[in-house]
């Protein structure tokens, strides 16, 4: 414990700000949190679905969620974030509570919609990561290859019709300039055209000032 805690129990570590590169713009996300979700299948017998719904309400209730959050430090309720017990514990959590109580947390994206076929697409992600990290391909080559392979999978899903009107809908292929112009026209932030200097000099934020900004 001495490696990470001061004698008074406060942490030597601090919650780091979410970093971003040169392509990041105001309005883009800066982080990700998988807050989880509940899914009740249509095929579930009614009595079991009702029981599952009651259990879901219990697990996400205020009292249970406060206890769960103290153990796991993963928040899903606004009321839990602002609970008095976390105000008292905040000095020992290295800025975590200040962050979650601040507008900065909305820069993190929630779980979002699931990808069309996670098992098939996940295999492609790790292959691309392996190619890039081993040097077999440049980062750009790995991303281009990943894009092509993902489109093959999603095109097959679309053609099969197995996912109905919630499945992928593939657009016609165009170059970056086309999609950038389309994004600008629609008021979107991506994709962006290539920036000549992608490795600008890093800027370090003063941590005390960062925490103060979270407390506003």
RONURO-776495 format. One line per field, with one value per residue: residue number from 1; x, y, z of N, C-alpha, C, CB in turn. Coordinates in Angstrom, 3 decimals, padded with zeros to 6 digits. Glycine has a CB too. Layout:
drenlo	(NUM:...)
n_c1	(X:...)
n_c2	(Y:...)
n_c3	(Z:...)
ca_c1	(X:...)
ca_c2	(Y:...)
ca_c3	(Z:...)
c_c1	(X:...)
c_c2	(Y:...)
c_c3	(Z:...)
cb_c1	(X:...)
cb_c2	(Y:...)
cb_c3	(Z:...)
//
This chain:
drenlo	(1:2:3:4:5:6:7:8:9:10:11:12:13:14:15:16:17:18:19:20:21:22:23:24:25:26:27:28:29:30:31:32:33:34:35:36:37:38:39:40:41:42:43:44:45:46:47:48:49:50:51:52:53:54:55:56:57:58:59:60:61:62:63:64:65:66:67:68:69:70:71:72:73:74:75:76:77:78:79:80:81:82:83:84:85:86:87:88:89:90:91:92:93:94:95:96:97:98:99:100:101:102:103:104:105:106:107:108:109:110:111:112:113:114:115:116:117:118:119:120:121:122:123:124:125:126:127:128:129:130:131:132:133:134:135:136:137:138:139:140:141:142:143:144:145:146:147:148:149:150:151:152:153:154:155:156:157:158:159:160:161:162:163:164:165:166:167:168:169:170:171:172:173:174:175:176:177:178:179:180:181:182:183:184:185:186:187:188:189:190:191:192:193:194:195:196:197:198:199:200:201:202:203:204:205:206:207:208:209:210:211:212:213:214:215:216)
n_c1	(000.817:002.036:003.349:001.534:-000.021:-000.209:000.873:-001.385:-003.435:-004.330:-004.159:-001.111:-001.211:-002.962:-006.011:-005.728:-005.911:-007.906:-006.112:-005.473:-005.038:-003.765:-005.909:-008.159:-011.116:-013.096:-016.069:-015.790:-015.470:-013.596:-012.993:-014.020:-016.576:-017.817:-020.827:-022.617:-025.670:-029.130:-030.727:-033.690:-034.875:-037.149:-038.053:-038.070:-039.868:-042.858:-043.165:-040.557:-039.320:-040.548:-039.547:-036.833:-036.889:-037.659:-035.408:-033.458:-034.264:-033.791:-030.981:-030.102:-031.064:-031.053:-029.811:-028.468:-026.853:-025.134:-023.600:-022.469:-020.987:-019.086:-017.556:-016.765:-016.256:-017.496:-019.724:-023.240:-025.418:-026.620:-027.347:-025.777:-023.178:-023.258:-023.652:-023.423:-021.572:-019.606:-018.620:-017.277:-015.392:-013.942:-011.306:-009.610:-009.654:-008.297:-009.190:-011.222:-013.962:-014.390:-014.054:-016.222:-018.336:-018.215:-018.595:-016.820:-017.077:-018.987:-017.645:-016.756:-017.720:-020.740:-021.725:-023.082:-024.371:-024.320:-021.821:-022.343:-021.646:-020.078:-018.214:-017.074:-016.041:-014.301:-012.157:-010.871:-010.008:-007.998:-006.144:-005.347:-004.249:-002.125:-000.595:000.162:001.514:003.630:005.074:004.725:002.966:002.398:000.796:-001.207:-001.518:-002.423:-004.863:-006.224:-006.389:-007.904:-010.283:-011.155:-011.538:-013.491:-015.603:-016.196:-017.275:-019.499:-020.913:-021.711:-023.415:-025.385:-026.392:-027.419:-029.603:-030.235:-030.249:-032.234:-033.940:-032.231:-029.689:-026.354:-025.922:-024.465:-022.525:-021.784:-018.476:-016.056:-013.441:-011.261:-011.427:-013.990:-015.648:-014.865:-015.742:-018.449:-018.892:-018.306:-020.313:-022.547:-022.104:-020.517:-017.693:-015.838:-014.832:-011.488:-009.238:-005.869:-003.401:-000.449:001.645:001.530:002.471:002.583:004.158:003.831:001.549:001.454:-000.985:-001.504:-002.033:-003.459:-004.889:-006.455:-008.124:-009.480:-010.950:-012.687:-014.220:-015.897)
n_c2	(-001.203:001.203:001.957:003.183:004.801:007.625:008.314:009.194:007.955:009.048:009.052:008.566:008.652:010.138:010.774:010.708:013.230:012.928:012.192:013.726:013.816:015.568:015.631:015.925:017.708:020.319:019.078:016.512:013.141:012.124:009.959:006.757:004.845:001.823:001.384:-000.602:-002.549:-003.639:-006.414:-007.789:-010.578:-011.103:-013.655:-014.633:-016.256:-014.845:-014.789:-015.141:-012.950:-010.883:-011.383:-010.971:-008.270:-007.142:-007.824:-006.364:-003.777:-003.809:-004.155:-001.781:000.116:002.958:002.569:000.073:000.621:002.642:001.222:-000.724:000.941:001.989:-000.228:-001.086:001.275:002.165:004.092:004.565:006.010:009.298:010.209:008.657:009.522:012.025:011.433:011.822:010.205:009.810:012.337:012.572:010.582:011.395:012.736:010.564:009.373:010.421:012.462:011.331:011.570:014.316:014.546:012.990:014.495:016.712:018.717:017.597:014.871:014.293:014.251:011.771:008.837:006.849:003.362:002.872:001.855:-001.600:-003.250:-004.666:-007.494:-008.697:-010.863:-011.659:-009.246:-008.435:-010.185:-009.192:-006.704:-007.295:-008.576:-006.484:-004.752:-006.323:-006.471:-003.791:-003.199:-004.976:-004.093:-005.089:-003.828:-000.381:002.037:003.316:001.594:-000.677:000.248:000.859:-001.677:-002.957:-001.518:-002.288:-005.076:-005.111:-003.943:-005.901:-007.924:-006.583:-005.973:-008.496:-009.129:-007.191:-007.936:-010.433:-009.864:-010.625:-009.082:-007.313:-004.136:-002.922:-003.537:-003.166:-000.557:-000.114:002.451:004.013:003.681:006.198:008.713:010.219:013.016:013.437:012.427:014.092:016.588:016.055:015.714:018.282:019.736:018.713:019.511:017.948:016.545:014.738:012.591:014.052:015.984:015.023:016.054:017.879:017.964:015.630:015.175:017.173:019.300:017.979:019.105:019.673:019.593:021.575:019.889:020.628:022.816:021.543:019.897:021.919:022.938:020.867:021.110:023.207)
n_c3	(000.000:000.627:-001.617:-003.252:-001.657:000.560:003.960:005.302:004.040:001.697:-001.896:-003.789:-006.429:-009.247:-010.993:-014.410:-016.997:-019.977:-022.820:-026.063:-029.657:-032.592:-034.310:-032.854:-032.025:-030.495:-029.151:-029.947:-028.680:-025.759:-024.285:-022.945:-021.469:-020.425:-019.385:-019.140:-019.582:-019.664:-021.041:-022.081:-023.502:-026.236:-026.465:-023.926:-021.360:-019.960:-017.109:-016.228:-017.384:-015.996:-013.459:-013.918:-014.542:-012.105:-010.617:-011.946:-011.331:-008.604:-008.458:-009.606:-007.911:-005.638:-003.046:-003.284:-005.484:-004.564:-002.693:-004.400:-006.070:-004.355:-003.969:-006.564:-007.971:-010.303:-011.992:-012.439:-011.778:-011.333:-008.822:-007.161:-007.724:-006.561:-003.945:-000.395:000.876:-001.011:-001.292:001.078:000.707:-001.457:-001.294:-001.169:-003.592:-005.712:-007.561:-008.989:-008.222:-008.457:-011.203:-012.240:-011.344:-012.849:-015.906:-017.647:-017.854:-019.764:-022.074:-022.360:-024.016:-023.840:-023.653:-026.115:-029.375:-030.168:-032.179:-035.490:-035.749:-033.347:-032.594:-035.105:-036.146:-034.109:-034.290:-036.508:-035.616:-033.728:-035.322:-036.972:-035.063:-034.213:-036.578:-036.884:-034.462:-034.543:-036.624:-039.103:-040.735:-041.530:-039.384:-040.847:-043.040:-041.704:-040.686:-043.063:-044.194:-042.228:-042.437:-045.011:-044.645:-042.650:-044.002:-045.858:-044.235:-043.125:-045.425:-046.258:-044.160:-044.540:-047.081:-046.492:-044.946:-042.416:-040.115:-040.477:-040.507:-038.761:-039.278:-040.803:-043.250:-046.132:-047.628:-050.821:-052.152:-051.665:-051.970:-049.437:-049.578:-050.579:-048.504:-046.439:-047.370:-047.392:-044.669:-043.680:-044.933:-043.644:-041.107:-039.467:-037.622:-038.524:-041.253:-041.167:-043.215:-044.013:-041.720:-041.954:-040.001:-037.745:-035.272:-033.099:-030.606:-027.402:-024.855:-021.458:-018.953:-016.067:-013.121:-010.780:-011.688:-013.543:-011.954:-010.622:-012.737:-013.115:-010.890:-011.259)
ca_c1	(000.000:002.886:003.787:000.509:-000.746:000.517:000.637:-002.736:-004.419:-004.617:-003.372:000.013:-001.593:-004.074:-006.719:-005.128:-006.841:-007.960:-005.267:-005.982:-004.057:-003.969:-007.172:-009.277:-011.761:-014.153:-017.287:-015.467:-015.324:-012.221:-012.831:-015.078:-016.923:-018.847:-021.648:-023.452:-027.082:-029.956:-031.459:-034.694:-035.189:-038.565:-038.377:-038.100:-041.228:-043.308:-042.898:-039.121:-039.013:-040.983:-038.593:-035.587:-037.123:-037.613:-034.009:-032.745:-034.614:-033.105:-029.543:-029.826:-031.697:-030.102:-029.035:-027.575:-025.869:-024.116:-022.710:-021.733:-020.043:-017.972:-016.719:-016.204:-015.949:-018.084:-020.952:-024.319:-026.491:-026.255:-027.528:-024.633:-022.021:-023.394:-023.957:-022.573:-020.483:-018.522:-018.013:-016.346:-014.321:-013.288:-009.863:-008.847:-009.888:-007.422:-009.827:-012.277:-015.284:-014.447:-014.241:-017.577:-019.300:-017.950:-019.034:-015.808:-017.444:-019.811:-016.739:-016.610:-018.900:-021.299:-021.556:-023.514:-024.970:-023.386:-021.413:-023.216:-021.288:-018.886:-017.190:-016.373:-015.290:-013.239:-011.002:-010.189:-009.344:-006.758:-005.203:-004.815:-003.392:-000.900:000.190:000.726:002.458:004.810:005.795:004.428:002.300:002.340:-000.516:-002.162:-001.775:-003.233:-006.212:-006.839:-006.701:-009.008:-011.487:-011.588:-012.019:-014.755:-016.646:-016.580:-018.151:-020.763:-021.641:-022.351:-024.537:-026.431:-026.989:-028.161:-030.851:-030.509:-030.456:-033.378:-033.731:-031.253:-028.377:-025.538:-026.307:-023.196:-022.553:-020.881:-017.098:-015.518:-012.159:-011.310:-011.866:-015.453:-016.296:-014.598:-016.663:-019.778:-018.944:-018.366:-021.648:-023.532:-021.729:-019.846:-016.280:-014.963:-013.366:-010.741:-008.140:-004.597:-002.635:000.957:002.409:000.648:003.143:002.890:004.777:002.816:001.335:001.029:-001.895:-001.265:-003.062:-004.314:-005.804:-007.394:-009.117:-010.307:-011.897:-013.694:-015.048:-016.753)
ca_c2	(000.000:002.390:002.327:003.988:005.638:008.396:007.820:009.551:007.206:009.683:008.398:009.240:008.742:011.018:010.427:011.471:013.781:012.148:012.844:013.732:014.150:016.783:015.589:016.142:019.020:020.500:018.382:015.093:012.411:012.022:008.757:005.760:004.036:000.816:001.400:-001.794:-002.405:-004.822:-006.863:-008.830:-011.140:-011.298:-015.076:-014.999:-016.426:-013.645:-014.830:-014.950:-011.567:-010.046:-011.598:-010.311:-006.832:-006.807:-007.934:-005.230:-002.596:-003.944:-003.955:-000.385:001.003:003.903:002.000:-000.970:001.205:003.334:000.188:-001.298:001.927:002.083:-001.418:-001.169:002.612:002.352:004.825:004.570:006.890:010.659:010.330:008.021:010.408:013.156:010.957:012.394:009.278:009.999:013.628:012.272:009.691:012.003:012.978:009.323:008.775:011.021:013.285:010.573:012.119:015.645:014.348:012.521:015.545:017.849:018.592:016.866:013.466:014.111:014.032:010.315:008.253:005.680:002.109:003.051:000.732:-002.691:-003.438:-005.656:-008.879:-008.480:-011.916:-011.637:-008.005:-008.366:-010.913:-008.298:-005.635:-007.776:-008.835:-005.186:-004.268:-007.123:-006.056:-002.459:-003.210:-005.768:-003.419:-005.736:-002.793:000.921:002.253:003.643:000.365:-001.555:000.812:000.690:-003.100:-003.230:-000.932:-003.142:-006.359:-004.875:-003.675:-007.187:-008.597:-005.855:-006.111:-009.815:-009.041:-006.400:-008.723:-011.563:-009.353:-011.291:-008.100:-006.466:-002.698:-002.402:-003.991:-002.158:-000.088:000.328:003.566:003.851:004.012:007.466:009.039:011.014:014.381:013.408:012.259:015.295:017.620:015.653:015.989:019.737:020.144:018.288:020.031:016.920:016.817:013.714:012.538:015.260:015.825:014.739:017.186:017.681:017.618:014.887:015.007:018.465:019.219:017.720:020.130:019.077:020.438:021.636:019.019:021.359:023.630:020.608:019.529:023.106:023.047:019.830:021.491:024.347)
ca_c3	(000.000:000.706:-002.966:-003.924:-000.701:001.558:005.320:005.750:003.265:000.407:-002.948:-004.433:-007.838:-009.587:-012.218:-015.504:-017.982:-021.214:-023.835:-027.438:-030.675:-033.387:-035.049:-031.938:-032.059:-029.500:-029.546:-030.085:-027.431:-025.272:-023.482:-023.109:-020.301:-020.670:-018.173:-019.107:-019.932:-019.407:-022.226:-021.844:-024.809:-026.552:-026.319:-022.512:-020.814:-019.257:-015.670:-016.027:-017.756:-014.877:-012.367:-014.316:-014.453:-010.684:-010.181:-012.538:-010.537:-007.320:-008.644:-009.950:-006.929:-005.045:-001.943:-003.800:-006.395:-003.772:-002.164:-005.533:-006.586:-003.409:-004.158:-007.912:-008.494:-011.636:-011.697:-013.428:-011.300:-010.937:-007.376:-006.507:-007.895:-005.639:-002.600:000.649:001.203:-001.973:-000.966:002.164:000.242:-002.619:-001.156:-001.291:-004.912:-006.710:-008.587:-009.676:-007.927:-009.074:-012.641:-012.544:-011.020:-013.721:-017.305:-018.419:-018.052:-020.960:-023.202:-022.478:-024.657:-023.170:-024.380:-027.495:-030.086:-030.421:-033.571:-036.129:-035.420:-032.523:-032.693:-036.395:-036.307:-033.103:-034.824:-037.446:-034.858:-033.118:-036.410:-037.385:-033.976:-034.266:-037.746:-036.648:-033.341:-034.898:-037.698:-040.383:-041.522:-040.872:-038.767:-041.907:-043.795:-040.860:-040.632:-044.383:-044.331:-041.311:-043.033:-046.112:-044.135:-041.945:-044.992:-046.443:-043.274:-043.000:-046.691:-046.232:-043.216:-045.191:-048.160:-045.927:-044.390:-041.147:-039.051:-040.823:-040.685:-037.806:-039.714:-041.490:-044.581:-046.690:-048.579:-051.961:-051.802:-052.165:-051.344:-048.210:-049.879:-050.721:-047.200:-045.656:-047.856:-046.933:-043.230:-043.508:-045.382:-042.648:-039.796:-038.676:-037.358:-039.094:-041.226:-041.485:-044.163:-043.351:-041.212:-042.315:-038.798:-036.842:-033.982:-032.494:-029.289:-026.365:-023.832:-020.194:-018.185:-014.631:-012.554:-009.840:-012.492:-014.159:-010.939:-010.395:-013.851:-012.888:-009.746:-011.620)
c_c1	(000.858:003.341:002.802:-000.239:000.206:000.168:-000.776:-003.835:-004.806:-003.709:-002.191:-000.297:-002.738:-004.735:-006.204:-006.194:-006.822:-007.132:-005.949:-004.877:-004.472:-005.293:-008.386:-009.795:-012.792:-015.442:-017.062:-015.352:-013.844:-011.981:-014.030:-015.321:-018.036:-019.688:-022.593:-024.896:-027.811:-030.721:-032.408:-035.162:-036.700:-038.999:-038.462:-039.541:-041.601:-042.969:-041.416:-038.701:-039.402:-040.016:-037.272:-035.713:-037.087:-036.172:-033.192:-033.018:-033.908:-031.622:-029.204:-030.485:-030.633:-029.206:-028.018:-026.483:-024.780:-023.103:-021.841:-020.650:-018.858:-017.017:-016.011:-015.797:-016.367:-019.480:-021.975:-025.444:-025.929:-026.337:-026.355:-023.403:-022.048:-023.732:-022.940:-021.373:-019.311:-017.874:-016.953:-015.155:-013.472:-011.780:-009.001:-008.994:-009.226:-008.065:-010.979:-013.658:-015.444:-014.705:-015.682:-018.643:-019.178:-018.509:-018.056:-016.240:-018.298:-018.950:-016.403:-017.877:-019.418:-021.111:-021.955:-024.107:-023.927:-023.027:-022.203:-022.919:-019.975:-017.836:-016.389:-015.504:-014.130:-011.979:-010.174:-009.429:-007.997:-005.710:-004.540:-003.869:-002.059:000.001:000.881:001.795:003.730:005.652:005.559:003.735:002.434:000.944:-001.573:-002.520:-002.674:-004.681:-006.938:-007.268:-007.895:-010.324:-012.041:-012.182:-013.351:-015.895:-017.113:-017.585:-019.513:-021.586:-022.370:-023.558:-025.701:-027.154:-027.831:-029.517:-031.179:-030.786:-031.551:-033.024:-032.770:-029.835:-027.611:-026.097:-025.073:-023.389:-021.641:-019.480:-016.670:-014.200:-012.364:-011.847:-013.388:-016.126:-016.035:-015.550:-018.088:-019.952:-019.086:-019.761:-022.705:-023.206:-021.085:-018.348:-015.327:-015.641:-012.732:-009.659:-006.835:-003.893:-001.153:001.793:001.481:001.245:003.575:003.506:003.706:002.736:000.794:000.163:-001.497:-002.391:-003.998:-005.326:-006.864:-008.505:-010.042:-011.353:-013.001:-014.675:-015.990:-018.184)
c_c2	(001.262:002.870:003.270:004.930:006.412:007.854:008.112:008.855:007.838:009.083:009.240:009.463:009.734:010.514:011.320:012.061:012.919:012.855:012.873:014.165:015.359:016.792:015.840:017.573:019.100:019.862:016.902:014.453:012.279:010.752:007.853:005.045:003.081:000.702:000.206:-001.511:-003.702:-005.160:-007.991:-009.330:-011.303:-012.737:-015.523:-015.151:-015.241:-013.652:-014.607:-013.519:-010.614:-010.167:-010.886:-008.796:-006.359:-006.825:-006.752:-003.951:-002.620:-003.595:-002.488:000.610:001.848:003.263:000.976:-000.360:001.967:002.327:-000.393:-000.339:002.134:000.907:-001.387:000.141:002.782:002.915:004.743:005.522:008.252:010.812:009.719:008.921:011.538:012.723:011.501:011.506:009.420:011.374:013.412:011.447:010.309:012.234:011.732:008.666:009.554:011.822:012.605:011.198:013.503:015.530:013.972:013.568:016.745:017.640:017.775:015.435:013.252:013.972:012.550:009.761:007.083:004.443:002.240:001.784:-000.356:-002.781:-004.604:-007.120:-008.839:-009.581:-011.865:-010.391:-007.912:-009.096:-010.017:-007.202:-006.107:-008.126:-007.531:-004.611:-005.008:-006.710:-004.718:-002.485:-003.994:-005.094:-004.048:-004.758:-001.466:001.067:002.527:002.406:-000.582:-001.062:000.644:-000.759:-003.475:-002.712:-001.837:-004.455:-006.206:-004.653:-004.963:-007.904:-007.910:-005.903:-007.445:-009.813:-008.292:-007.225:-009.880:-011.131:-009.903:-010.304:-007.085:-005.000:-002.093:-002.859:-002.892:-001.812:000.564:001.453:003.247:004.304:005.321:007.746:009.957:012.414:014.457:013.349:013.453:016.420:017.328:015.965:017.486:020.252:019.845:018.773:019.012:017.200:015.819:013.077:013.874:014.954:015.646:016.032:016.904:017.237:016.947:014.720:016.361:018.270:019.020:018.858:019.450:020.063:020.415:020.889:019.751:022.223:022.751:020.236:020.709:023.256:022.007:020.243:022.643:023.890)
c_c3	(000.000:-000.667:-003.641:-002.987:000.203:002.938:005.812:004.949:001.946:-000.662:-003.440:-005.914:-008.016:-010.871:-013.341:-016.418:-019.234:-022.288:-025.199:-028.391:-031.494:-034.139:-034.153:-032.038:-030.936:-030.003:-029.757:-028.707:-027.069:-024.464:-023.662:-021.790:-020.677:-019.405:-018.094:-019.477:-019.591:-020.679:-021.836:-023.205:-025.006:-026.299:-024.861:-022.028:-019.925:-017.773:-015.369:-016.364:-016.627:-013.703:-012.665:-014.191:-012.997:-010.169:-010.712:-011.749:-009.182:-007.450:-008.912:-008.991:-006.225:-003.989:-002.431:-004.669:-005.652:-003.234:-003.276:-006.034:-005.649:-003.582:-005.512:-008.547:-009.954:-011.439:-012.824:-013.026:-010.907:-009.421:-006.613:-006.572:-006.868:-004.214:-001.591:000.959:000.237:-001.827:000.106:001.679:-000.872:-002.454:-001.330:-002.667:-006.049:-007.824:-009.303:-009.470:-008.552:-010.572:-012.966:-012.226:-011.963:-015.125:-018.149:-018.714:-019.299:-022.212:-023.354:-023.107:-023.831:-024.039:-025.843:-028.097:-030.342:-031.898:-034.159:-035.799:-034.655:-032.683:-033.995:-036.543:-035.321:-033.573:-035.740:-036.703:-034.336:-034.164:-036.844:-036.334:-033.989:-035.418:-037.509:-035.555:-033.654:-035.975:-039.058:-041.331:-040.787:-040.263:-039.836:-042.722:-043.010:-040.804:-041.964:-044.599:-043.455:-041.883:-044.125:-045.636:-043.401:-042.932:-045.672:-045.536:-043.218:-044.284:-046.751:-045.297:-043.860:-046.255:-047.627:-045.382:-043.019:-040.013:-039.387:-040.970:-039.668:-038.154:-040.427:-042.867:-045.194:-047.711:-049.762:-051.556:-052.463:-051.455:-050.141:-048.467:-049.985:-049.352:-046.289:-046.065:-047.388:-045.450:-042.967:-043.855:-044.327:-041.236:-038.888:-038.576:-038.004:-040.302:-041.597:-042.511:-043.390:-042.952:-041.443:-041.118:-037.794:-035.446:-033.427:-031.109:-028.225:-025.352:-022.578:-019.419:-016.712:-013.921:-011.604:-010.584:-013.148:-013.181:-010.647:-011.494:-013.712:-011.791:-010.060:-011.843)
cb_c1	(-000.928:004.095:003.972:-000.478:-001.683:000.184:001.639:-002.925:-005.631:-004.423:-004.266:001.318:-001.997:-003.590:-008.264:-004.182:-006.482:-009.436:-003.918:-007.212:-003.833:-002.839:-007.320:-008.854:-012.430:-014.373:-017.846:-014.154:-015.982:-011.882:-012.640:-014.712:-017.346:-018.220:-022.446:-023.396:-027.254:-030.940:-030.481:-035.907:-034.490:-038.840:-037.345:-037.361:-041.335:-044.788:-043.354:-038.327:-039.746:-042.405:-038.349:-035.210:-038.472:-038.480:-033.389:-033.154:-036.138:-033.267:-029.037:-030.292:-032.511:-030.850:-029.963:-028.369:-026.555:-024.768:-023.524:-022.701:-020.748:-018.495:-017.567:-017.164:-014.463:-018.122:-020.628:-024.873:-027.227:-027.171:-028.834:-024.329:-021.992:-024.462:-023.974:-023.382:-020.994:-019.044:-019.089:-017.069:-014.917:-013.947:-009.585:-009.284:-011.375:-006.655:-008.817:-012.290:-015.510:-013.138:-013.289:-017.869:-019.110:-016.461:-019.207:-014.481:-018.186:-020.781:-015.451:-016.338:-018.572:-022.794:-022.368:-022.358:-025.590:-023.976:-019.873:-023.136:-021.170:-019.284:-017.844:-017.380:-016.212:-013.725:-011.461:-011.200:-010.228:-007.039:-005.920:-005.959:-004.091:-001.240:-000.705:-000.384:001.792:004.389:007.260:003.549:000.797:002.655:-000.457:-001.590:-000.456:-002.638:-006.153:-005.864:-005.476:-008.739:-011.183:-010.433:-010.977:-014.630:-016.136:-015.332:-017.506:-020.496:-020.682:-021.342:-024.100:-025.832:-025.900:-027.347:-031.970:-029.345:-029.160:-034.441:-035.048:-031.613:-028.514:-024.103:-027.531:-022.474:-022.116:-021.388:-016.152:-016.532:-011.214:-009.928:-011.221:-015.892:-015.809:-013.132:-016.615:-020.008:-017.683:-017.299:-022.007:-023.637:-022.919:-020.085:-016.044:-014.609:-012.867:-010.122:-008.051:-003.691:-002.932:001.535:003.077:000.341:004.364:001.620:005.604:003.123:000.352:002.253:-003.363:-001.171:-002.417:-003.462:-005.026:-006.660:-008.419:-009.430:-011.171:-013.018:-014.172:-016.222)
cb_c2	(000.001:002.103:001.081:003.084:004.783:009.913:008.434:011.045:007.021:011.229:008.069:008.416:007.357:012.492:010.578:010.587:015.250:011.954:012.124:014.669:012.972:016.945:014.248:015.834:019.280:022.003:018.990:014.900:011.020:013.229:009.106:004.744:004.926:-000.573:002.685:-002.417:-002.051:-004.583:-007.331:-008.290:-012.485:-010.918:-015.909:-013.946:-017.748:-013.487:-016.170:-015.947:-011.179:-010.433:-013.112:-010.694:-006.472:-007.787:-009.275:-005.043:-002.515:-005.372:-004.823:-000.107:000.183:005.062:001.355:-002.017:002.129:004.124:-000.930:-001.644:003.248:002.134:-002.692:-001.812:002.892:001.002:006.268:003.156:006.253:011.690:009.659:006.661:010.989:014.102:009.414:012.623:007.838:009.818:014.655:011.530:008.386:013.308:013.573:008.351:008.680:009.986:013.697:009.124:012.191:016.419:013.265:011.250:015.999:018.108:019.976:016.855:012.951:015.283:014.850:009.647:007.792:005.895:001.012:003.512:001.205:-004.012:-003.695:-005.485:-009.781:-008.376:-013.272:-011.705:-006.811:-008.962:-012.170:-007.672:-005.166:-008.989:-009.504:-004.205:-004.442:-008.595:-005.966:-001.475:-003.795:-007.149:-003.415:-006.985:-003.146:002.096:003.423:004.730:-000.335:-001.635:002.293:001.126:-003.961:-002.593:000.465:-003.418:-006.980:-003.665:-002.683:-008.076:-008.615:-004.411:-005.981:-010.896:-008.336:-005.130:-009.260:-012.229:-009.656:-012.180:-007.372:-006.609:-001.984:-002.846:-005.192:-002.651:000.921:-000.848:004.897:004.659:002.874:008.642:009.701:011.100:014.876:012.200:010.975:015.740:017.710:014.153:015.448:020.438:019.441:016.784:020.584:015.534:016.833:012.637:011.460:015.866:017.046:013.905:017.439:018.966:018.883:013.524:014.072:019.336:020.487:016.407:021.246:018.651:019.970:023.116:017.869:022.234:024.422:019.343:019.060:024.367:022.877:018.503:021.864:025.052)
cb_c3	(001.202:001.571:-003.820:-004.602:000.146:001.452:006.273:005.661:004.069:000.487:-004.115:-004.267:-008.382:-009.752:-012.043:-016.312:-018.326:-021.691:-023.948:-027.571:-031.582:-034.370:-035.739:-030.497:-033.443:-029.192:-030.797:-030.883:-027.537:-024.430:-022.004:-024.215:-019.103:-021.068:-018.107:-017.746:-021.444:-018.208:-023.343:-020.981:-024.980:-028.006:-027.039:-021.665:-020.010:-019.424:-015.085:-016.883:-019.062:-014.435:-012.147:-015.759:-015.094:-009.873:-010.663:-014.014:-010.338:-006.776:-009.796:-011.359:-005.891:-004.432:-000.927:-004.603:-007.380:-002.606:-001.486:-006.679:-006.819:-001.962:-004.040:-008.781:-008.357:-012.461:-011.416:-013.613:-010.101:-011.630:-006.949:-007.156:-009.322:-006.144:-002.568:001.914:001.188:-003.395:-000.486:003.283:-000.246:-002.923:000.187:-000.219:-005.170:-007.308:-009.588:-009.184:-006.406:-008.818:-013.157:-011.770:-009.578:-013.796:-017.923:-017.669:-016.837:-021.121:-023.021:-021.084:-026.096:-022.851:-023.723:-028.335:-031.414:-029.945:-033.679:-037.587:-036.716:-031.071:-032.567:-037.544:-036.134:-031.776:-035.586:-038.421:-033.688:-032.249:-037.609:-037.651:-032.606:-034.389:-038.982:-036.267:-032.111:-035.369:-037.402:-040.168:-041.772:-041.880:-037.762:-042.826:-044.148:-039.438:-040.252:-045.493:-043.961:-039.937:-043.605:-047.030:-043.203:-041.003:-046.042:-046.673:-041.873:-042.620:-047.886:-045.795:-041.902:-045.821:-049.077:-044.820:-045.312:-040.775:-038.769:-039.788:-040.604:-036.386:-040.619:-041.629:-044.521:-047.337:-047.891:-053.197:-052.213:-051.946:-052.364:-047.583:-051.185:-051.581:-046.527:-045.832:-049.400:-047.191:-042.532:-044.387:-046.690:-042.648:-039.125:-039.288:-035.887:-038.035:-042.170:-040.215:-045.126:-044.266:-039.695:-042.899:-038.172:-037.428:-034.121:-032.401:-028.993:-025.639:-024.338:-019.350:-018.361:-014.135:-011.832:-008.903:-013.565:-014.635:-009.638:-010.323:-015.202:-012.517:-008.579:-012.882)
//
